[in-house]
């Protein structure tokens, strides 16, 4: 499994600060918070509050909705971390 935590370095608390609403289509998704882990499986609907690190297991598919501006700010940091990792 790929550890996504390093991709969120540079965000507050090194965690995603964007809220997400979604449904797991297949596989398993973990949302890791500082004080707990929430686990969702195929067919589960979820709400991910700000302050999480998403951990999708291999083969997981989700349909997710997020506030555009918050998601763009998060993805800017994630993209920069991805670019740095491949350099």
VMD Tcl script that builds the backbone (N, CA, C; Angstrom):
set m [mol new atoms 261]
animate dup $m
set s [atomselect $m all]
$s set {name element resname resid chain x y z} {
  {N N UNK 1 A 0.837 -1.189 0.000}
  {CA C UNK 1 A 0.000 0.000 0.000}
  {C C UNK 1 A 0.881 1.252 0.000}
  {N N UNK 2 A 0.428 2.266 -0.682}
  {CA C UNK 2 A 1.102 3.559 -0.771}
  {C C UNK 2 A 0.682 4.436 0.396}
  {N N UNK 3 A 1.637 5.005 1.106}
  {CA C UNK 3 A 1.349 5.919 2.220}
  {C C UNK 3 A 1.186 7.335 1.662}
  {N N UNK 4 A -0.025 7.884 1.659}
  {CA C UNK 4 A -0.240 9.213 1.089}
  {C C UNK 4 A 0.132 10.370 2.016}
  {N N UNK 5 A 0.445 10.097 3.278}
  {CA C UNK 5 A 0.690 11.170 4.248}
  {C C UNK 5 A 1.731 12.195 3.779}
  {N N UNK 6 A 2.852 11.789 3.175}
  {CA C UNK 6 A 3.839 12.795 2.754}
  {C C UNK 6 A 3.310 13.801 1.728}
  {N N UNK 7 A 2.270 13.446 1.003}
  {CA C UNK 7 A 1.726 14.356 0.001}
  {C C UNK 7 A 1.047 15.572 0.626}
  {N N UNK 8 A 0.692 15.472 1.904}
  {CA C UNK 8 A -0.041 16.547 2.570}
  {C C UNK 8 A 0.873 17.439 3.415}
  {N N UNK 9 A 2.183 17.192 3.377}
  {CA C UNK 9 A 3.120 18.035 4.126}
  {C C UNK 9 A 3.058 19.464 3.609}
  {N N UNK 10 A 2.963 20.384 4.547}
  {CA C UNK 10 A 2.873 21.793 4.187}
  {C C UNK 10 A 1.479 22.360 4.412}
  {N N UNK 11 A 0.484 21.482 4.523}
  {CA C UNK 11 A -0.863 21.925 4.895}
  {C C UNK 11 A -0.928 22.014 6.414}
  {N N UNK 12 A -1.876 22.734 6.983}
  {CA C UNK 12 A -1.993 22.775 8.448}
  {C C UNK 12 A -2.061 21.360 9.040}
  {N N UNK 13 A -1.223 21.108 10.034}
  {CA C UNK 13 A -1.117 19.796 10.681}
  {C C UNK 13 A -0.740 18.686 9.706}
  {N N UNK 14 A -0.256 19.038 8.514}
  {CA C UNK 14 A 0.112 18.066 7.472}
  {C C UNK 14 A -1.057 17.136 7.140}
  {N N UNK 15 A -2.256 17.717 7.131}
  {CA C UNK 15 A -3.478 16.955 6.845}
  {C C UNK 15 A -4.353 17.746 5.880}
  {N N UNK 16 A -5.184 17.038 5.135}
  {CA C UNK 16 A -6.114 17.685 4.205}
  {C C UNK 16 A -7.091 18.552 4.992}
  {N N UNK 17 A -7.248 19.793 4.563}
  {CA C UNK 17 A -8.135 20.734 5.237}
  {C C UNK 17 A -9.424 20.972 4.454}
  {N N UNK 18 A -9.665 20.140 3.469}
  {CA C UNK 18 A -10.866 20.247 2.640}
  {C C UNK 18 A -11.885 19.202 3.084}
  {N N UNK 19 A -13.137 19.594 3.189}
  {CA C UNK 19 A -14.205 18.643 3.497}
  {C C UNK 19 A -14.563 17.871 2.223}
  {N N UNK 20 A -14.967 16.622 2.392}
  {CA C UNK 20 A -15.381 15.790 1.262}
  {C C UNK 20 A -16.642 15.014 1.639}
  {N N UNK 21 A -17.514 14.851 0.674}
  {CA C UNK 21 A -18.688 13.987 0.798}
  {C C UNK 21 A -18.572 12.975 -0.326}
  {N N UNK 22 A -18.773 11.695 -0.040}
  {CA C UNK 22 A -18.616 10.723 -1.098}
  {C C UNK 22 A -19.261 9.387 -0.811}
  {N N UNK 23 A -19.097 8.507 -1.782}
  {CA C UNK 23 A -19.566 7.128 -1.710}
  {C C UNK 23 A -18.432 6.239 -2.200}
  {N N UNK 24 A -18.160 5.164 -1.472}
  {CA C UNK 24 A -17.164 4.188 -1.904}
  {C C UNK 24 A -17.852 3.252 -2.887}
  {N N UNK 25 A -17.366 3.229 -4.124}
  {CA C UNK 25 A -17.931 2.378 -5.167}
  {C C UNK 25 A -17.382 0.962 -5.021}
  {N N UNK 26 A -16.070 0.856 -4.792}
  {CA C UNK 26 A -15.440 -0.449 -4.586}
  {C C UNK 26 A -14.211 -0.265 -3.705}
  {N N UNK 27 A -13.823 -1.334 -3.035}
  {CA C UNK 27 A -12.629 -1.298 -2.209}
  {C C UNK 27 A -12.887 -0.798 -0.803}
  {N N UNK 28 A -11.836 -0.212 -0.223}
  {CA C UNK 28 A -11.889 0.259 1.163}
  {C C UNK 28 A -11.137 1.578 1.269}
  {N N UNK 29 A -11.695 2.513 2.016}
  {CA C UNK 29 A -11.118 3.837 2.211}
  {C C UNK 29 A -11.018 4.117 3.699}
  {N N UNK 30 A -9.838 4.557 4.128}
  {CA C UNK 30 A -9.646 4.985 5.513}
  {C C UNK 30 A -9.452 6.492 5.518}
  {N N UNK 31 A -10.045 7.137 6.503}
  {CA C UNK 31 A -9.790 8.547 6.769}
  {C C UNK 31 A -9.102 8.594 8.119}
  {N N UNK 32 A -7.846 8.986 8.112}
  {CA C UNK 32 A -7.056 9.001 9.338}
  {C C UNK 32 A -6.998 10.418 9.897}
  {N N UNK 33 A -7.531 10.561 11.094}
  {CA C UNK 33 A -7.512 11.818 11.825}
  {C C UNK 33 A -6.474 11.689 12.940}
  {N N UNK 34 A -6.155 12.773 13.607}
  {CA C UNK 34 A -5.171 12.741 14.693}
  {C C UNK 34 A -5.613 11.815 15.818}
  {N N UNK 35 A -6.929 11.711 16.047}
  {CA C UNK 35 A -7.434 10.958 17.192}
  {C C UNK 35 A -8.223 9.697 16.849}
  {N N UNK 36 A -8.373 9.399 15.542}
  {CA C UNK 36 A -9.162 8.225 15.166}
  {C C UNK 36 A -8.961 7.897 13.685}
  {N N UNK 37 A -9.409 6.710 13.311}
  {CA C UNK 37 A -9.451 6.296 11.911}
  {C C UNK 37 A -10.865 5.832 11.607}
  {N N UNK 38 A -11.424 6.362 10.534}
  {CA C UNK 38 A -12.744 5.931 10.076}
  {C C UNK 38 A -12.542 5.077 8.838}
  {N N UNK 39 A -13.226 3.940 8.763}
  {CA C UNK 39 A -13.061 2.999 7.657}
  {C C UNK 39 A -14.391 2.842 6.926}
  {N N UNK 40 A -14.323 2.949 5.607}
  {CA C UNK 40 A -15.496 2.835 4.753}
  {C C UNK 40 A -15.241 1.764 3.698}
  {N N UNK 41 A -16.291 0.987 3.381}
  {CA C UNK 41 A -16.201 -0.077 2.383}
  {C C UNK 41 A -17.207 0.190 1.263}
  {N N UNK 42 A -17.146 -0.608 0.216}
  {CA C UNK 42 A -18.040 -0.451 -0.934}
  {C C UNK 42 A -19.486 -0.309 -0.477}
  {N N UNK 43 A -20.147 0.725 -0.992}
  {CA C UNK 43 A -21.536 0.991 -0.655}
  {C C UNK 43 A -21.712 2.004 0.456}
  {N N UNK 44 A -20.645 2.313 1.193}
  {CA C UNK 44 A -20.736 3.275 2.293}
  {C C UNK 44 A -20.667 4.708 1.773}
  {N N UNK 45 A -21.511 5.560 2.338}
  {CA C UNK 45 A -21.402 7.005 2.127}
  {C C UNK 45 A -20.549 7.561 3.258}
  {N N UNK 46 A -19.821 8.646 2.985}
  {CA C UNK 46 A -18.963 9.207 4.028}
  {C C UNK 46 A -18.906 10.726 3.938}
  {N N UNK 47 A -18.550 11.292 5.069}
  {CA C UNK 47 A -18.198 12.708 5.171}
  {C C UNK 47 A -16.816 12.745 5.799}
  {N N UNK 48 A -15.885 13.375 5.142}
  {CA C UNK 48 A -14.537 13.548 5.688}
  {C C UNK 48 A -14.392 15.008 6.100}
  {N N UNK 49 A -14.297 15.234 7.394}
  {CA C UNK 49 A -14.120 16.584 7.919}
  {C C UNK 49 A -12.678 17.049 7.672}
  {N N UNK 50 A -12.441 18.351 7.631}
  {CA C UNK 50 A -11.073 18.840 7.526}
  {C C UNK 50 A -10.206 18.257 8.650}
  {N N UNK 51 A -8.944 17.989 8.322}
  {CA C UNK 51 A -8.007 17.461 9.307}
  {C C UNK 51 A -7.770 15.975 9.162}
  {N N UNK 52 A -7.933 15.444 7.971}
  {CA C UNK 52 A -7.762 14.013 7.731}
  {C C UNK 52 A -6.625 13.757 6.742}
  {N N UNK 53 A -6.177 12.518 6.713}
  {CA C UNK 53 A -5.309 12.017 5.649}
  {C C UNK 53 A -6.070 10.850 5.026}
  {N N UNK 54 A -6.426 10.954 3.739}
  {CA C UNK 54 A -7.145 9.861 3.106}
  {C C UNK 54 A -6.190 8.705 2.814}
  {N N UNK 55 A -6.675 7.496 3.002}
  {CA C UNK 55 A -5.859 6.321 2.746}
  {C C UNK 55 A -6.702 5.343 1.930}
  {N N UNK 56 A -6.746 5.532 0.594}
  {CA C UNK 56 A -7.507 4.594 -0.230}
  {C C UNK 56 A -6.676 3.324 -0.451}
  {N N UNK 57 A -7.269 2.189 -0.194}
  {CA C UNK 57 A -6.569 0.932 -0.428}
  {C C UNK 57 A -6.524 0.660 -1.930}
  {N N UNK 58 A -5.576 -0.147 -2.359}
  {CA C UNK 58 A -5.403 -0.471 -3.769}
  {C C UNK 58 A -6.723 -0.940 -4.369}
  {N N UNK 59 A -7.072 -0.384 -5.521}
  {CA C UNK 59 A -8.288 -0.774 -6.221}
  {C C UNK 59 A -9.543 -0.067 -5.766}
  {N N UNK 60 A -9.420 0.872 -4.849}
  {CA C UNK 60 A -10.591 1.584 -4.336}
  {C C UNK 60 A -11.058 2.628 -5.341}
  {N N UNK 61 A -12.365 2.697 -5.527}
  {CA C UNK 61 A -12.979 3.727 -6.362}
  {C C UNK 61 A -14.019 4.460 -5.531}
  {N N UNK 62 A -14.017 5.791 -5.625}
  {CA C UNK 62 A -14.993 6.611 -4.909}
  {C C UNK 62 A -15.577 7.644 -5.862}
  {N N UNK 63 A -16.754 8.119 -5.528}
  {CA C UNK 63 A -17.330 9.305 -6.150}
  {C C UNK 63 A -17.377 10.316 -5.025}
  {N N UNK 64 A -16.740 11.483 -5.257}
  {CA C UNK 64 A -16.550 12.422 -4.158}
  {C C UNK 64 A -16.874 13.836 -4.594}
  {N N UNK 65 A -17.412 14.604 -3.656}
  {CA C UNK 65 A -17.738 16.012 -3.882}
  {C C UNK 65 A -17.036 16.846 -2.826}
  {N N UNK 66 A -16.441 17.958 -3.269}
  {CA C UNK 66 A -15.655 18.809 -2.381}
  {C C UNK 66 A -15.820 20.262 -2.811}
  {N N UNK 67 A -15.725 21.211 -1.872}
  {CA C UNK 67 A -15.744 22.630 -2.249}
  {C C UNK 67 A -14.553 22.946 -3.155}
  {N N UNK 68 A -14.819 23.535 -4.289}
  {CA C UNK 68 A -13.801 23.739 -5.323}
  {C C UNK 68 A -12.580 24.506 -4.824}
  {N N UNK 69 A -12.768 25.642 -4.199}
  {CA C UNK 69 A -11.623 26.466 -3.777}
  {C C UNK 69 A -10.767 25.732 -2.746}
  {N N UNK 70 A -11.396 25.055 -1.795}
  {CA C UNK 70 A -10.643 24.313 -0.780}
  {C C UNK 70 A -9.873 23.158 -1.421}
  {N N UNK 71 A -10.511 22.465 -2.351}
  {CA C UNK 71 A -9.844 21.344 -3.020}
  {C C UNK 71 A -8.662 21.839 -3.855}
  {N N UNK 72 A -8.841 22.947 -4.563}
  {CA C UNK 72 A -7.748 23.492 -5.371}
  {C C UNK 72 A -6.555 23.880 -4.503}
  {N N UNK 73 A -6.801 24.475 -3.340}
  {CA C UNK 73 A -5.708 24.861 -2.438}
  {C C UNK 73 A -4.965 23.619 -1.941}
  {N N UNK 74 A -5.712 22.579 -1.628}
  {CA C UNK 74 A -5.091 21.335 -1.171}
  {C C UNK 74 A -4.287 20.692 -2.299}
  {N N UNK 75 A -4.870 20.622 -3.474}
  {CA C UNK 75 A -4.205 19.954 -4.595}
  {C C UNK 75 A -2.957 20.710 -5.057}
  {N N UNK 76 A -2.902 21.994 -4.811}
  {CA C UNK 76 A -1.699 22.767 -5.130}
  {C C UNK 76 A -0.521 22.246 -4.294}
  {N N UNK 77 A -0.754 22.010 -3.019}
  {CA C UNK 77 A 0.282 21.489 -2.131}
  {C C UNK 77 A 0.606 20.041 -2.489}
  {N N UNK 78 A -0.418 19.232 -2.704}
  {CA C UNK 78 A -0.208 17.823 -3.069}
  {C C UNK 78 A 0.587 17.736 -4.374}
  {N N UNK 79 A 0.227 18.550 -5.353}
  {CA C UNK 79 A 0.947 18.556 -6.636}
  {C C UNK 79 A 2.413 18.936 -6.473}
  {N N UNK 80 A 2.682 19.931 -5.666}
  {CA C UNK 80 A 4.072 20.351 -5.429}
  {C C UNK 80 A 4.853 19.230 -4.722}
  {N N UNK 81 A 4.203 18.539 -3.787}
  {CA C UNK 81 A 4.866 17.429 -3.108}
  {C C UNK 81 A 5.120 16.270 -4.059}
  {N N UNK 82 A 4.186 15.999 -4.948}
  {CA C UNK 82 A 4.385 14.952 -5.958}
  {C C UNK 82 A 5.543 15.312 -6.884}
  {N N UNK 83 A 5.587 16.562 -7.311}
  {CA C UNK 83 A 6.664 17.002 -8.198}
  {C C UNK 83 A 8.021 16.888 -7.505}
  {N N UNK 84 A 8.064 17.244 -6.222}
  {CA C UNK 84 A 9.302 17.133 -5.457}
  {C C UNK 84 A 9.731 15.699 -5.249}
  {N N UNK 85 A 8.776 14.806 -5.112}
  {CA C UNK 85 A 9.090 13.394 -4.889}
  {C C UNK 85 A 9.654 12.730 -6.134}
  {N N UNK 86 A 9.231 13.225 -7.310}
  {CA C UNK 86 A 9.701 12.606 -8.549}
  {C C UNK 86 A 10.962 13.266 -9.089}
  {N N UNK 87 A 11.382 14.346 -8.457}
  {CA C UNK 87 A 12.577 15.057 -8.938}
  {C C UNK 87 A 13.855 14.373 -8.497}
}
mol reanalyze $m
mol bondsrecalc $m
mol representation Tube
mol addrep $m
